[in-house]
Amino acid sequence: MGALEGSKFNCIITGAGGFVGQALASALLTDPLVSILTLTDVFKPGVPQTKSHSGVETRCLEADLTSLETCQSLFTPDINLVYLLHGIMSGAAESNLELGLKVNIDSTRQILDILRHTSPGIKVIYPSSLAVYGPPATPTTKITELNAPVPGSSYGAQKHICETLLDDYSRRGLLDGRICRLPTVTVRPGKPTGAASSFASGIFREPLKGEKSILPVSKDLEIWICSPRTVVKNLILVRDIPKEKFPGTRIVNIPGVTVTIREMLDALKAVGGDEALKLVEEKRDNATEKIVLSWPTRLDISRAKALGFAEDGTLTNTLKQYIDDYGTKSS
């Protein structure tokens, strides 16, 4: 299932300068169903390098999505596919409420309202987060899409608000929303981010480069994670699922795996040895741990499986993929 009427996708990605945005853009650049790809962020994002290229026309734009005029100039009627990846991450949204409200809610509603008027029925893919749920009733409780969200952070609350709006616009036929509740994505390349979960990548990424990394939570803490490759694969897959396959709600729990921090450190040792493991410094941070503890660790992915979403592999396989894709200090 491709673009409407056999046409190709004229796609825009907001937050395209971030890691997931760049990885998604890299995949779309090789997609024969995509003809034009616009990448936007608060800085001018680059065009990721790819091993092959399908002749996709690219535009890279610096854009302030809190500006109505900017959004009106970006989201024109010729666009027929939108990925909304921009946002203030969990830790930063918790420490700066006003900025989180402005970027995570106000700019998103502004974009959705422009789209429902200029491009009714357009596909809008919104990567949300497990942070919308809040802590489970018991440690072994599996959370489904129908569990009532009780966010334990401002970021989770802001994501939930936007989910609800897009779900309602889709119910009304104004937009064709696809809401993907993502696990913690690890391992992310680059520098640490403002996300409370940033350590989940940092405890691999920095030690594998020969650098120190801080572990701010207990080794016994569990988290729900997914590899970058699987996340990107599913963000593209959800685009092509017919809207009729989404009765009731457009929300889907994206597949992941449950691991303890201790298991993550064991995987680091298996790949990087004792030398890498010694570079992880335990330094508990109550604010970070409180946010992470508010997230569920076991999600029911039966809906995702029925829709054909890809499941994630083992943590060891994820680390090998990261090294293959981004290398280590010795590469």
FENPELIN-V607968 format. One record per helix or strand of 3 or more residues. SS is the DSSP state (A for helix, B for strand). FROM is the first residue (numbers start at 0). TO is the last residue. If there is no record, write none. Layout:
# FENPELIN-V607968
ss=SS from=FROM to=TO
ss=SS from=FROM to=TO
This chain:
# FENPELIN-V607968
ss=A from=3 to=5
ss=B from=8 to=13
ss=A from=18 to=27
ss=B from=33 to=40
ss=B from=56 to=61
ss=A from=67 to=73
ss=B from=80 to=83
ss=A from=89 to=94
ss=A from=96 to=117
ss=B from=122 to=128
ss=A from=129 to=131
ss=A from=153 to=170
ss=B from=175 to=181
ss=A from=195 to=207
ss=B from=212 to=214
ss=B from=221 to=225
ss=A from=227 to=239
ss=A from=242 to=244
ss=B from=250 to=252
ss=B from=256 to=259
ss=A from=260 to=276
ss=B from=279 to=281
ss=A from=285 to=292
ss=A from=301 to=306
ss=A from=314 to=325
